[in-house]
Amino acid sequence: MTGDTAGSRIVLRNTLREHASPYDLAGDARAGLSSTPKTLPSKYFYDARGSHLFEMITRLPQYYLTRAETEILEREAGRFVEAVRPRVLVEFGSGAARKTRILLDAMLERGLLEGYGPVDVSAQASRHAADTLIRDYPDIRVEGVIGDFERPRDLPFPGRRRLMAFLGSTIGNLEPVQATAFLTSIRKEMTAADAFLVGFDLVKDVVLLERAYDDEAGVTAKFNLNVLRVLNRDLGASFDLEMFRHRAVWNAGNSRIEMHLESAVEQSVRIQSIGLDVSFAAGETIRTELSHKYTRESAVGLLEASGLRVESWCTDESDRFALALARALG
Ligand SMILES: C[S@@+](CC[C@H](N)C(=O)[O-])C[C@H]1O[C@@H](n2cnc3c(N)ncnc32)[C@H](O)[C@@H]1O
């Protein structure tokens, strides 16, 4: 499906319901809630409400990630853009595309900016970002994909020199094997002139990490519970949100924060549209998000295993977050 608004300056191609799309709520809910331990992929958080809650999270004092990455972008965006001289920016997991503007501004200042290609599962966030960007960048063309970045096909702006970006530590939401597969698939799309900018959250004090995913105001809890609302609305499930608790725990063995929803009582939940009854013991959890934390060594190892060579590695002043600028090897 192609949506075309604001003359022809925005084209958002919706691939979510295309044949063999990896965005399959019913299939993933059946598989994840029938397995031990129970899991749900984090991409299903992001309906309109979930995307809005995520934006609220990025403004929380405990959520240092956005501020640290912004600090690096403000300092380094000009240098990245000088090194690549891209005509277009293609961004995976673009969301509200707020930090994106720092890169777009650096491209605009150098007379390079022609287009922006967001790739995100959230239709609402993508549409809103596209509408505000064409208002604020009068000469920009937005050609995006509402779809799952894990099976990238027909990426925007083929044939133009592209800076690809994967910000916000979204790479951390992928298991290392998935992350390697994703990065490899993008690398195969890149020409020697293109570059890939990837944001990694770095290993740090466990208290700071756990606090970033469990704020006192309960915004992250609402975000986590939102996936149950999505299942209730889209699959006719009967989750009682009062009967589940948000948990964020550090898994040292896998170097990751895990978000879980813990059942407060023994209970059974019906998921009507897939004919599934899911039993929970009291205290049993659904793991809803992984957020892997990297060292420079593990991040460079991941990129190299995906056929990418790191050209530049930049951290914020407090070494909380890093941006790696990488090129396709060979
Ligand atoms: C952690 S947020 C980051 C948002 C933004 N890039 C930032 O840095 O603040 C993850 C974003 O990726 C999107 N997303 C998550 N999984 C996805 C997937 N498999 N395919 C496409 N988009 C996905 C979400 O809708 C959300 O906008």
The ligand as an SDF file (V2000), in Angstrom:
LIG
                    3D

 27 29  0  0  0  0  0  0  0  0999 V2000
   13.8510    2.3730   21.2560 C   0  0  0  0  0  0  0  0  0  0  0  0
   12.7740    3.1950   20.1170 S   0  0  0  0  0  0  0  0  0  0  0  0
   13.9150    4.3590   19.3890 C   0  0  0  0  0  0  0  0  0  0  0  0
   13.2310    5.5110   18.7180 C   0  0  0  0  0  0  0  0  0  0  0  0
   14.1720    6.6000   18.1770 C   0  0  0  0  0  0  0  0  0  0  0  0
   15.0300    6.0720   17.1140 N   0  0  0  0  0  0  0  0  0  0  0  0
   15.0250    7.1480   19.2700 C   0  0  0  0  0  0  0  0  0  0  0  0
   16.2450    7.0050   19.1860 O   0  0  0  0  0  0  0  0  0  0  0  0
   14.4880    7.7440   20.2160 O   0  0  0  0  0  0  0  0  0  0  0  0
   12.5850    1.9490   18.9060 C   0  0  0  0  0  0  0  0  0  0  0  0
   11.8850    2.3870   17.6250 C   0  0  0  0  0  0  0  0  0  0  0  0
   11.9770    1.3110   16.6840 O   0  0  0  0  0  0  0  0  0  0  0  0
   10.7050    0.9300   16.2110 C   0  0  0  0  0  0  0  0  0  0  0  0
   10.7730   -0.5350   16.0620 N   0  0  0  0  0  0  0  0  0  0  0  0
   10.9340   -1.4700   17.0270 C   0  0  0  0  0  0  0  0  0  0  0  0
   11.0620   -2.6970   16.4930 N   0  0  0  0  0  0  0  0  0  0  0  0
   10.9740   -2.5260   15.1360 C   0  0  0  0  0  0  0  0  0  0  0  0
   11.0490   -3.4150   14.0270 C   0  0  0  0  0  0  0  0  0  0  0  0
   11.2400   -4.7190   14.1980 N   0  0  0  0  0  0  0  0  0  0  0  0
   10.9410   -2.8770   12.7830 N   0  0  0  0  0  0  0  0  0  0  0  0
   10.7580   -1.5350   12.5900 C   0  0  0  0  0  0  0  0  0  0  0  0
   10.6730   -0.6530   13.6070 N   0  0  0  0  0  0  0  0  0  0  0  0
   10.7930   -1.1450   14.8590 C   0  0  0  0  0  0  0  0  0  0  0  0
    9.7000    1.4200   17.2360 C   0  0  0  0  0  0  0  0  0  0  0  0
    8.4360    1.7130   16.6630 O   0  0  0  0  0  0  0  0  0  0  0  0
   10.4000    2.6740   17.7720 C   0  0  0  0  0  0  0  0  0  0  0  0
   10.0670    3.8130   17.0130 O   0  0  0  0  0  0  0  0  0  0  0  0
  1  2  1  0
  2  3  1  0
  2 10  1  0
  3  4  1  0
  4  5  1  0
  5  6  1  0
  5  7  1  0
  7  8  2  0
  7  9  1  0
 10 11  1  0
 11 12  1  0
 11 26  1  0
 12 13  1  0
 13 14  1  0
 13 24  1  0
 14 15  1  0
 14 23  1  0
 15 16  2  0
 16 17  1  0
 17 18  1  0
 17 23  2  0
 18 19  1  0
 18 20  2  0
 20 21  1  0
 21 22  2  0
 22 23  1  0
 24 25  1  0
 24 26  1  0
 26 27  1  0
M  CHG  2   2   1   9  -1
M  END
$$$$
